[in-house]
Amino acid sequence: MMNRFSARLTACALTLASAGAIAAVNLPQLNIDTTQTSVSGLSSGGFMAVQLHVGHSATFKKGAGIVAGGPFYCAEGSITNATGRCMASPAGIPTSTLVNTTNSWASAGSIDPVANLQGSKVYLFSGTIDSTVKPGVMDALKTYYNSFVPTANVVYKKDIAAEHAMITDDFGSTCSTKASPYINDCNFDLAGAMLAHIYGTLNARNPGTLPEGNFVEFNQSQFITNHGMAPTGWAYIPQACTSGTQCRLHVVLHGCQQNVTLVQQKYVRNTGYNRWADTNNMVMLYPQTSTAATNSCWDWWGYDSVNYAKKSGPQMAAIKAMVDQVSAGSTTPPPPPPAALPAPTNVTTSNASASAMTISWAAVSGAASYNVYRNSNKTNALPVTALSFNDTGLTAATTYSWTVKAADANGAEGAVSVAATGTTTGTPPPPAATCYTASNYAHTLAGRAYALYGFTYANGSNQSMGLWNIFTTTTLKKTGTNYYVIGTCP
């Protein structure tokens, strides 16, 4: 029972990928045609895309693309409804009740007027062998949309034997695979199909390598802190859009366990959207959940807020604020960025001990300070004004890699140096036991425990952990492959 339940929520996932990150920046203000804003998403991102499309219909008036999602407010604030009727047992979805709730909330101003949906284009996709969000859930979503969107404006594709995944025509696992990274190559360009339905005829997509400078990591904390959302998000911004050309905006929402923290940038880079954006003056915005979110999902059943599906819902309001900011520019091209400082040279390591290493480098003209990165993570708390840095707190008999960046008087960093490696002295410590402290509910989602008749038991040892809920907290110690006992680590 628990394996099936865990798989339903866990299989909303994605990715792993890629390139070197640069420091996050505030989301730029661009010249966006605000009548051309749309949204799409997969799984929990599909449910959230419906929430944004319906709840903020004045903003996302152009349309929505939904992959393995379900009707607006399908869970009605219940995890039981979410994992039951909204994923596995669609016959129980009360579509007419959800339509009534939508109309009632719109009348009360909790969501935008439903009249905005009349001009929307909607593209729905369900894999015929999707075992996580059953096709019947998407059937119910189509029925729901029929109450608000003209039938001619809705496309529903459900003729591909695809498992629970984002579908592409040239990247990912085989079409029938149900496994991370939940991107499947089914010889069908789903991102292109959704965008073409929403926006009409498009220029051919870019078949080559996309410019690295068009990928932007932006500061999500400018819009929200905590509430299951990460400190940074990602965007793909074609060069024309940064130079004053009026562009369109599409928001792309990943599924559960698909954020950049867990799977790097595979969803951001390999799901097909950016190649169309590059040749059609579209900005792609990729908001990100955090690992603090339940299963790293978007909130579509109320784990963060009872108002999760309303305009006042924290995640709903944050994404709306991102859209507002990126759409707040004009036709005036931004000034060119200042020239970046060159990379420090002659980076070396010395004075190794069991817990420390000295990193040295040559001066960079124009630098006010320097930052030192150990294994790509910044290690100095304050700017370094000298030409060396003593990195402490290291593990004995361990090899590390250090790079250095120069910074100007405003703290803007230049290019990264060539890495220098060094190995600490001493004897390596014995491997530490791994312990996990979480709610019993979270343990089951992570596969460390299972639930039976309302109680929770540790995998392997089968020790009773108490009630299966989000309030009972237990520490589990891993002592073998999928073997856990109740205890603590020294």
RODO-2510 file (C-alpha; in nm, 4 decimals, decimal comma):
residues 490
     n   res          X          Y          Z
     1     m     0,0000     0,0000     0,0000
     2     m     0,2716     0,2476     0,0964
     3     n     0,4796     0,1766    -0,2129
     4     r     0,1838     0,2669    -0,4354
     5     f     0,1051     0,5790    -0,2342
     6     s     0,4649     0,6954    -0,2296
     7     a     0,5055     0,6330    -0,6011
     8     r     0,2042     0,8492    -0,6837
     9     l     0,3499     1,1563    -0,5169
    10     t     0,7145     1,0790    -0,5834
    11     a     0,6726     1,0298    -0,9540
    12     c     0,6112     1,4000    -1,0202
    13     a     0,9837     1,4505    -1,0846
    14     l     1,2708     1,5601    -1,3030
    15     t     1,6185     1,6177    -1,3808
    16     l     1,9793     1,6615    -1,3770
    17     a     2,1961     1,8630    -1,5930
    18     s     2,4403     2,0997    -1,6478
    19     a     2,6301     2,4096    -1,6851
    20     g     2,8123     2,6370    -1,4478
    21     a     2,5954     2,8738    -1,2501
    22     i     2,6584     3,2430    -1,2104
    23     a     2,5482     3,4565    -0,9189
    24     a     2,1718     3,5107    -0,9030
    25     v     2,0449     3,8524    -1,0118
    26     n     1,7171     4,0314    -0,9616
    27     l     1,4666     3,9442    -1,2324
    28     p     1,5047     4,2076    -1,5073
    29     q     1,2223     4,4321    -1,6214
    30     l     1,1575     4,3629    -1,9898
    31     n     0,9278     4,4890    -2,2632
    32     i     0,6638     4,2130    -2,2413
    33     d     0,3325     4,2184    -2,4263
    34     t     0,1092     4,1542    -2,1254
    35     t    -0,1731     4,0258    -2,3465
    36     q     0,0524     3,7358    -2,4501
    37     t     0,1341     3,5729    -2,1133
    38     s     0,0709     3,2007    -2,0657
    39     v     0,1662     2,9107    -1,8381
    40     s     0,2265     2,5373    -1,8566
    41     g     0,3282     2,2624    -1,6166
    42     l     0,3764     1,8927    -1,5524
    43     s     0,2086     1,6940    -1,2724
    44     s     0,2128     1,9113    -0,9559
    45     g     0,3228     2,1871    -1,1942
    46     g     0,0222     2,1008    -1,4109
    47     f    -0,2143     2,1426    -1,1166
    48     m    -0,0392     2,4708    -1,0282
    49     a    -0,0598     2,5875    -1,3906
    50     v    -0,4388     2,5375    -1,3765
    51     q    -0,4497     2,7334    -1,0494
    52     l    -0,2548     3,0218    -1,2028
    53     h    -0,4535     3,0172    -1,5269
    54     v    -0,7890     3,0216    -1,3474
    55     g    -0,6957     3,2196    -1,0355
    56     h    -0,4960     3,4872    -1,2214
    57     s    -0,6867     3,4693    -1,5487
    58     a    -0,6409     3,8416    -1,6095
    59     t    -0,2657     3,7795    -1,6181
    60     f    -0,2481     3,4400    -1,7932
    61     k    -0,5219     3,5301    -2,0388
    62     k    -0,3390     3,3921    -2,3411
    63     g    -0,3696     3,0316    -2,2250
    64     a    -0,2262     2,7245    -2,0554
    65     g    -0,0684     2,3887    -2,1295
    66     i    -0,1362     2,1089    -1,8816
    67     v     0,0517     1,7776    -1,8699
    68     a    -0,0806     1,5175    -1,6237
    69     g    -0,2648     1,7716    -1,4097
    70     g    -0,6257     1,8051    -1,2982
    71     p    -0,9191     2,0395    -1,2381
    72     f    -0,8912     2,3608    -1,0390
    73     y    -0,9145     2,2978    -0,6610
    74     c    -0,9416     1,9223    -0,7280
    75     a    -0,8039     1,8260    -0,3847
    76     e    -1,0263     2,0737    -0,1966
    77     g    -0,7532     2,1075     0,0675
    78     s    -0,7178     1,7337     0,1344
    79     i    -0,4107     1,5138     0,0814
    80     t    -0,6478     1,2168     0,0724
    81     n    -0,8335     1,3713    -0,2204
    82     a    -0,5036     1,4671    -0,3857
    83     t    -0,3578     1,1166    -0,3857
    84     g    -0,6929     0,9476    -0,4381
    85     r    -0,9460     1,0953    -0,6756
    86     c    -0,7072     1,3558    -0,8210
    87     m    -0,4428     1,1000    -0,9179
    88     a    -0,5640     0,7391    -0,9008
    89     s    -0,9449     0,7333    -0,8820
    90     p    -1,0753     1,0071    -1,1127
    91     a    -1,4324     0,8789    -1,1057
    92     g    -1,4630     1,0526    -0,7682
    93     i    -1,3745     1,4014    -0,8950
    94     p    -1,6770     1,6309    -0,8314
    95     t    -1,6326     1,8410    -1,1446
    96     s    -1,9605     2,0305    -1,1159
    97     t    -1,8806     2,1217    -0,7532
    98     l    -1,5392     2,2531    -0,8586
    99     v    -1,7022     2,4629    -1,1312
   100     n    -1,9417     2,6073    -0,8724
   101     t    -1,6523     2,6839    -0,6371
   102     t    -1,4690     2,8610    -0,9198
   103     n    -1,7706     3,0793    -0,9963
   104     s    -1,8266     3,1535    -0,6281
   105     w    -1,4647     3,2529    -0,5646
   106     a    -1,4625     3,4699    -0,8771
   107     s    -1,7769     3,6493    -0,7591
   108     a    -1,6129     3,7089    -0,4203
   109     g    -1,2919     3,8403    -0,5778
   110     s    -1,0763     3,5563    -0,4401
   111     i    -0,9781     3,4779    -0,8005
   112     d    -1,0047     3,6809    -1,1213
   113     p    -1,3339     3,6928    -1,3187
   114     v    -1,3946     3,3734    -1,5159
   115     a    -1,4875     3,5808    -1,8216
   116     n    -1,1120     3,6223    -1,8825
   117     l    -1,0943     3,2527    -1,9740
   118     q    -1,3195     3,2928    -2,2770
   119     g    -1,0349     3,3964    -2,5047
   120     s    -0,7781     3,1494    -2,3704
   121     k    -0,6205     2,8630    -2,5612
   122     v    -0,5768     2,5392    -2,3625
   123     y    -0,3613     2,2394    -2,4559
   124     l    -0,4045     1,9178    -2,2555
   125     f    -0,1801     1,6099    -2,2674
   126     s    -0,2164     1,2709    -2,0970
   127     g    -0,0061     0,9631    -2,1662
   128     t    -0,2253     0,6599    -2,2232
   129     i    -0,0149     0,4542    -1,9779
   130     d     0,0379     0,7272    -1,7167
   131     s     0,0121     0,5334    -1,3891
   132     t     0,0653     0,8325    -1,1577
   133     v    -0,1996     1,0801    -1,2743
   134     k    -0,4471     0,8572    -1,4545
   135     p    -0,5847     0,9756    -1,7902
   136     g    -0,9300     1,0015    -1,6340
   137     v    -0,8058     1,2948    -1,4241
   138     m    -0,7231     1,4832    -1,7420
   139     d    -1,0618     1,3847    -1,8855
   140     a    -1,2153     1,5575    -1,5827
   141     l    -0,9971     1,8627    -1,6455
   142     k    -1,1276     1,8877    -2,0006
   143     t    -1,4841     1,8661    -1,8686
   144     y    -1,4001     2,1394    -1,6172
   145     y    -1,2533     2,3698    -1,8834
   146     n    -1,5599     2,3151    -2,1049
   147     s    -1,7504     2,5291    -1,8527
   148     f    -1,5250     2,8308    -1,9144
   149     v    -1,3303     2,7959    -2,2421
   150     p    -1,4852     2,7521    -2,5905
   151     t    -1,4526     2,3948    -2,7121
   152     a    -1,2696     2,5086    -3,0248
   153     n    -0,9970     2,6601    -2,8070
   154     v    -0,9134     2,3331    -2,6304
   155     v    -0,6829     2,0642    -2,7711
   156     y    -0,6636     1,7344    -2,5851
   157     k    -0,3935     1,4929    -2,7004
   158     k    -0,4082     1,1467    -2,5443
   159     d    -0,2909     0,9049    -2,8124
   160     i     0,0721     0,8441    -2,7100
   161     a     0,1685     0,5474    -2,4914
   162     a     0,3688     0,7651    -2,2533
   163     e     0,4270     0,7185    -1,8819
   164     h     0,4287     1,0014    -1,6286
   165     a     0,6802     1,2467    -1,7754
   166     m     0,7385     1,5574    -1,9847
   167     i     0,7457     1,4462    -2,3482
   168     t     1,0060     1,5470    -2,6075
   169     d     1,1046     1,4364    -2,9563
   170     d     1,4774     1,3963    -2,8947
   171     f     1,5685     1,3812    -2,5249
   172     g     1,5047     1,1568    -2,2277
   173     s     1,4167     0,7994    -2,1402
   174     t     1,2074     0,5667    -2,3538
   175     c     0,8435     0,6665    -2,3796
   176     s     0,7108     0,3929    -2,1493
   177     t     0,9674     0,4588    -1,8735
   178     k     0,8480     0,5718    -1,5316
   179     a     1,1649     0,6839    -1,3610
   180     s     1,3743     0,9905    -1,2925
   181     p     1,4338     1,2268    -1,4618
   182     y     1,0733     1,1964    -1,5881
   183     i     1,1550     1,3341    -1,9305
   184     n     1,0663     1,0802    -2,2008
   185     d     1,1612     1,0760    -2,5675
   186     c     0,8342     0,9843    -2,7408
   187     n     0,9202     1,1361    -3,0796
   188     f     0,6777     1,4181    -3,0075
   189     d     0,7673     1,7811    -2,9372
   190     l     0,5132     1,8542    -2,6646
   191     a     0,6538     2,1955    -2,5687
   192     g     0,6354     2,3052    -2,9327
   193     a     0,2821     2,1719    -2,9728
   194     m     0,1605     2,3582    -2,6639
   195     l     0,3242     2,6860    -2,7636
   196     a     0,1951     2,6618    -3,1227
   197     h    -0,1615     2,6043    -3,0030
   198     i    -0,1442     2,8919    -2,7555
   199     y     0,0323     3,1415    -2,9835
   200     g    -0,0418     3,0243    -3,3378
   201     t     0,2145     2,9745    -3,6141
   202     l     0,5729     3,0013    -3,4861
   203     n     0,9113     3,0444    -3,6493
   204     a     1,1142     2,7229    -3,6695
   205     r     1,2910     2,6408    -3,3444
   206     n     1,6674     2,6861    -3,2996
   207     p     1,8231     2,3466    -3,3858
   208     g     2,1674     2,4339    -3,2486
   209     t     2,3318     2,5159    -2,9175
   210     l     2,1577     2,7955    -2,7301
   211     p     2,3647     3,0923    -2,6067
   212     e     2,4768     3,0268    -2,2492
   213     g     2,4290     3,3925    -2,1606
   214     n     2,0541     3,3630    -2,2242
   215     f     2,0136     3,1389    -1,9159
   216     v     1,9601     3,3565    -1,6090
   217     e     1,9446     3,2492    -1,2447
   218     f     1,7298     3,5047    -1,0656
   219     n     1,6582     3,5954    -0,7054
   220     q     1,3244     3,4388    -0,6027
   221     s     1,3698     3,5693    -0,2469
   222     q     1,2787     3,9096    -0,3863
   223     f     0,9225     3,7760    -0,4109
   224     i     0,8889     3,5139    -0,1357
   225     t     1,0845     3,3506     0,1465
   226     n     1,0134     2,9915     0,2477
   227     h     0,6572     2,8685     0,1684
   228     g     0,8151     2,5763    -0,0166
   229     m     0,9976     2,7932    -0,2698
   230     a     1,3703     2,8077    -0,3414
   231     p     1,5885     3,1202    -0,3017
   232     t     1,6482     3,1328    -0,6786
   233     g     1,4657     3,0515    -1,0009
   234     w     1,5705     3,0364    -1,3662
   235     a     1,4741     3,2096    -1,6888
   236     y     1,5635     3,1821    -2,0562
   237     i     1,5796     3,5327    -2,2058
   238     p     1,6625     3,5674    -2,5774
   239     q     1,9075     3,8448    -2,6608
   240     a     1,6421     4,0421    -2,8491
   241     c     1,4281     4,0571    -2,5353
   242     t     1,7107     4,2164    -2,3357
   243     s     1,7630     4,4775    -2,6091
   244     g     1,4181     4,6345    -2,5966
   245     t     1,2264     4,4152    -2,8432
   246     q     0,8720     4,3453    -2,7251
   247     c     0,8488     3,9784    -2,6278
   248     r     0,5965     3,7258    -2,5016
   249     l     0,6171     3,5498    -2,1634
   250     h     0,5539     3,1844    -2,0822
   251     v     0,5838     3,0438    -1,7274
   252     v     0,7002     2,6799    -1,7031
   253     l     0,6366     2,4774    -1,3857
   254     h     0,8268     2,1583    -1,3048
   255     g     0,6749     1,8618    -1,1214
   256     c     0,7497     1,7131    -0,7788
   257     q     1,1183     1,6426    -0,7101
   258     q     1,2104     1,8253    -1,0297
   259     n     1,3597     2,1465    -0,8937
   260     v     1,7157     2,2513    -0,9681
   261     t     1,8337     2,1633    -0,6173
   262     l     1,7449     1,7979    -0,6721
   263     v     1,8005     1,7473    -1,0434
   264     q     2,0099     2,0419    -1,1578
   265     q     1,8929     2,2077    -1,4808
   266     k     1,7583     1,9262    -1,6953
   267     y     1,3987     2,0539    -1,6802
   268     v     1,5163     2,4100    -1,7403
   269     r     1,7350     2,3144    -2,0379
   270     n     1,6105     1,9925    -2,1976
   271     t     1,2308     1,9976    -2,2174
   272     g     1,2185     2,1809    -2,5517
   273     y     1,0768     2,5219    -2,4583
   274     n     1,3902     2,7324    -2,5010
   275     r     1,4571     2,6373    -2,8627
   276     w     1,1182     2,7844    -2,9563
   277     a     1,1669     3,0833    -2,7280
   278     d     1,4982     3,1675    -2,8959
   279     t     1,3482     3,2189    -3,2417
   280     n     1,0090     3,3592    -3,1401
   281     n     1,0949     3,6381    -2,8939
   282     m     0,9612     3,4500    -2,5937
   283     v     1,0868     3,4700    -2,2372
   284     m     1,0654     3,1408    -2,0468
   285     l     1,0311     3,1755    -1,6695
   286     y     1,1091     2,8673    -1,4568
   287     p     1,0077     2,9277    -1,0916
   288     q     1,1495     2,6709    -0,8491
   289     t     1,0215     2,4925    -0,5404
   290     s     1,2609     2,4075    -0,2580
   291     t     1,3316     2,0766    -0,0885
   292     a     1,1412     2,2123     0,2129
   293     a     0,8209     2,1740     0,0101
   294     t     0,6407     1,8429     0,0556
   295     n     0,8132     1,6115    -0,1940
   296     s     0,9373     1,9346    -0,3590
   297     c     0,5883     1,9694    -0,5139
   298     w     0,3955     2,2844    -0,5886
   299     d     0,1148     2,3415    -0,3401
   300     w    -0,2015     2,2089    -0,5036
   301     w    -0,3630     2,0488    -0,1978
   302     g    -0,2847     2,2895     0,0887
   303     y     0,0393     2,1730     0,2478
   304     d     0,1506     2,5369     0,2817
   305     s    -0,1681     2,7448     0,2965
   306     v    -0,5428     2,6960     0,3143
   307     n    -0,5638     2,9666     0,0460
   308     y    -0,3267     2,7773    -0,1854
   309     a    -0,5588     2,8000    -0,4920
   310     k    -0,6629     3,1637    -0,4417
   311     k    -0,4831     3,4772    -0,5536
   312     s    -0,3735     3,5244    -0,1916
   313     g    -0,2009     3,1851    -0,1813
   314     p     0,1712     3,2477    -0,1105
   315     q     0,3028     3,0554    -0,4127
   316     m     0,0302     3,1958    -0,6394
   317     a     0,1069     3,5522    -0,5310
   318     a     0,4837     3,5025    -0,5660
   319     i     0,4664     3,3774    -0,9243
   320     k     0,2240     3,6570    -1,0139
   321     a     0,4761     3,9060    -0,8689
   322     m     0,7542     3,7531    -1,0803
   323     v     0,5406     3,7953    -1,3919
   324     d     0,4608     4,1552    -1,2979
   325     q     0,8290     4,2410    -1,2487
   326     v     0,9602     4,0831    -1,5676
   327     s     0,6770     4,2546    -1,7587
   328     a     0,7435     4,6010    -1,6173
   329     g     1,0042     4,7201    -1,8690
   330     s     0,9771     4,9459    -2,1706
   331     t     1,1157     4,9675    -2,5222
   332     t     1,4293     5,1480    -2,3996
   333     p     1,7277     4,9133    -2,4271
   334     p     1,9137     4,8593    -2,0983
   335     p     2,2679     4,9983    -2,0659
   336     p     2,5464     4,7535    -2,1469
   337     p     2,6856     4,5705    -1,8449
   338     p     3,0235     4,6841    -1,7102
   339     a     3,3266     4,4914    -1,8241
   340     a     3,3908     4,1961    -1,5958
   341     l     3,7183     4,1658    -1,4052
   342     p     3,9584     3,9041    -1,5427
   343     a     4,0166     3,5748    -1,3643
   344     p     4,2914     3,5632    -1,1005
   345     t     4,6014     3,3720    -1,2110
   346     n     4,8678     3,1624    -1,0365
   347     v     4,6184     3,0092    -0,7934
   348     t     4,8097     2,7640    -0,5701
   349     t     4,7618     2,5651    -0,2491
   350     s     5,0126     2,5315     0,0371
   351     n     5,0559     2,4766     0,4125
   352     a     4,8327     2,1690     0,4180
   353     s     4,7297     2,0331     0,7577
   354     a     4,4649     1,7831     0,8632
   355     s     4,1997     2,0559     0,8711
   356     a     4,3256     2,3579     0,6750
   357     m     4,4843     2,4753     0,3500
   358     t     4,6225     2,8107     0,2309
   359     i     4,5102     2,9317    -0,1123
   360     s     4,7128     3,2062    -0,2837
   361     w     4,6821     3,3978    -0,6131
   362     a     4,8168     3,6913    -0,8123
   363     a     4,6605     4,0375    -0,7892
   364     v     4,3955     4,1472    -1,0399
   365     s     4,4018     4,5083    -1,1567
   366     g     4,0866     4,6934    -1,0494
   367     a     3,9858     4,4335    -0,7879
   368     a     3,8623     4,5595    -0,4497
   369     s     3,8428     4,2117    -0,2957
   370     y     3,8365     3,8414    -0,3747
   371     n     3,6096     3,5443    -0,3086
   372     v     3,7354     3,1879    -0,2648
   373     y     3,5300     2,8860    -0,3695
   374     r     3,5917     2,5341    -0,2391
   375     n     3,4378     2,2653    -0,4619
   376     s     3,2281     2,5453    -0,6229
   377     n     3,0921     2,6682    -0,2861
   378     k     3,1955     3,0069    -0,1506
   379     t     3,4027     2,9560     0,1636
   380     n     3,4926     3,3081     0,2847
   381     a     3,2255     3,4834     0,4923
   382     l     3,3724     3,8317     0,4348
   383     p     3,5468     3,9732     0,1265
   384     v     3,9161     3,8824     0,1153
   385     t     4,1395     4,1863     0,0586
   386     a     4,4708     3,9965     0,0800
   387     l     4,6169     3,7686    -0,1880
   388     s     4,5810     3,4531     0,0181
   389     f     4,3167     3,2833     0,2290
   390     n     4,3443     3,0131     0,4976
   391     d     4,0537     2,7729     0,4479
   392     t     3,9731     2,5797     0,7665
   393     g     3,7279     2,3148     0,8829
   394     l     3,8465     2,0629     0,6236
   395     t     3,8393     1,6847     0,6539
   396     a     4,1655     1,4951     0,6966
   397     a     4,3155     1,3022     0,4013
   398     t     4,0698     1,4604     0,1562
   399     t     4,1362     1,6259    -0,1813
   400     y     3,9641     1,9584    -0,2468
   401     s     3,9495     2,2000    -0,5387
   402     w     3,9614     2,5796    -0,5029
   403     t     3,8881     2,8635    -0,7459
   404     v     3,9058     3,2402    -0,6927
   405     k     3,7057     3,5332    -0,8333
   406     a     3,7968     3,9014    -0,8142
   407     a     3,5235     4,1489    -0,7132
   408     d     3,4896     4,5224    -0,7770
   409     a     3,3939     4,7891    -0,5228
   410     n     3,0239     4,7006    -0,5647
   411     g     3,0862     4,3318    -0,5008
   412     a     3,0319     4,2303    -0,8652
   413     e     3,2460     3,9256    -0,9391
   414     g     3,4644     3,8714    -1,2428
   415     a     3,5680     3,5548    -1,4225
   416     v     3,6534     3,2410    -1,2293
   417     s     4,0144     3,1238    -1,2070
   418     v     4,1584     2,7911    -1,3081
   419     a     4,1100     2,5453    -1,0205
   420     a     4,3914     2,4497    -0,7849
   421     t     4,3712     2,1234    -0,5913
   422     g     4,5224     2,0151    -0,2642
   423     t     4,4988     1,7240    -0,0213
   424     t     4,4840     1,7590     0,3561
   425     t     4,7123     1,5522     0,5774
   426     g     4,6174     1,2966     0,8422
   427     t     4,3977     0,9885     0,8546
   428     p     4,0477     0,9964     0,7082
   429     p     3,7680     0,9681     0,9676
   430     p     3,5485     0,6574     0,9729
   431     p     3,2273     0,6920     0,7721
   432     a     2,9513     0,8519     0,9734
   433     a     2,6162     0,6889     1,0231
   434     t     2,3308     0,8574     0,8405
   435     c     2,0311     0,9750     1,0396
   436     y     1,7092     1,1360     0,9211
   437     t     1,4787     1,3360     1,1481
   438     a     1,1409     1,4104     0,9954
   439     s     0,7685     1,3617     1,0395
   440     n     0,6412     1,0082     0,9974
   441     y     0,4539     1,1267     0,6896
   442     a     0,7757     1,2647     0,5361
   443     h     0,9643     0,9423     0,6146
   444     t     0,7107     0,7427     0,4121
   445     l     0,7337     0,9825     0,1174
   446     a     1,1135     0,9456     0,1222
   447     g     1,0924     0,5655     0,1215
   448     r     1,2424     0,5174     0,4681
   449     a     0,9220     0,3857     0,6229
   450     y     0,5780     0,2604     0,5326
   451     a     0,2270     0,3165     0,6667
   452     l    -0,0207     0,0483     0,7650
   453     y    -0,3632     0,1033     0,9202
   454     g    -0,2713     0,4561     1,0299
   455     f     0,0621     0,3662     1,1897
   456     t     0,4169     0,4008     1,0586
   457     y     0,6908     0,1351     1,0512
   458     a     1,0617     0,1633     0,9677
   459     n     1,1736    -0,0121     0,6492
   460     g     1,3870    -0,3173     0,7191
   461     s     1,3539    -0,3321     1,0993
   462     n     0,9732    -0,2854     1,0901
   463     q     0,9963    -0,0955     1,4204
   464     s     0,6790     0,0928     1,5095
   465     m     0,7224     0,4708     1,4809
   466     g     0,3751     0,5729     1,5979
   467     l     0,0941     0,7452     1,4127
   468     w     0,1267     0,8207     1,0402
   469     n     0,0866     1,1986     1,0252
   470     i     0,2808     1,5222     0,9856
   471     f     0,2929     1,5895     1,3605
   472     t     0,4792     1,2833     1,4927
   473     t     0,8563     1,3252     1,4455
   474     t     1,1002     1,0330     1,4484
   475     t     1,4759     0,9984     1,3962
   476     l     1,5708     0,6993     1,1800
   477     k     1,9259     0,5660     1,1554
   478     k     2,0246     0,3921     0,8317
   479     t     2,2229     0,0755     0,9055
   480     g     2,2028    -0,1021     0,5706
   481     t     2,0462    -0,0957     0,2277
   482     n     1,6849     0,0121     0,2865
   483     y     1,7252    -0,0851     0,6542
   484     y     1,6386     0,1725     0,9215
   485     v     1,6157     0,1635     1,2981
   486     i     1,4864     0,4182     1,5450
   487     g     1,7848     0,5961     1,6985
   488     t     2,0321     0,8780     1,6689
   489     c     2,3777     0,9261     1,5215
   490     p     2,6709     1,0173     1,7500
***
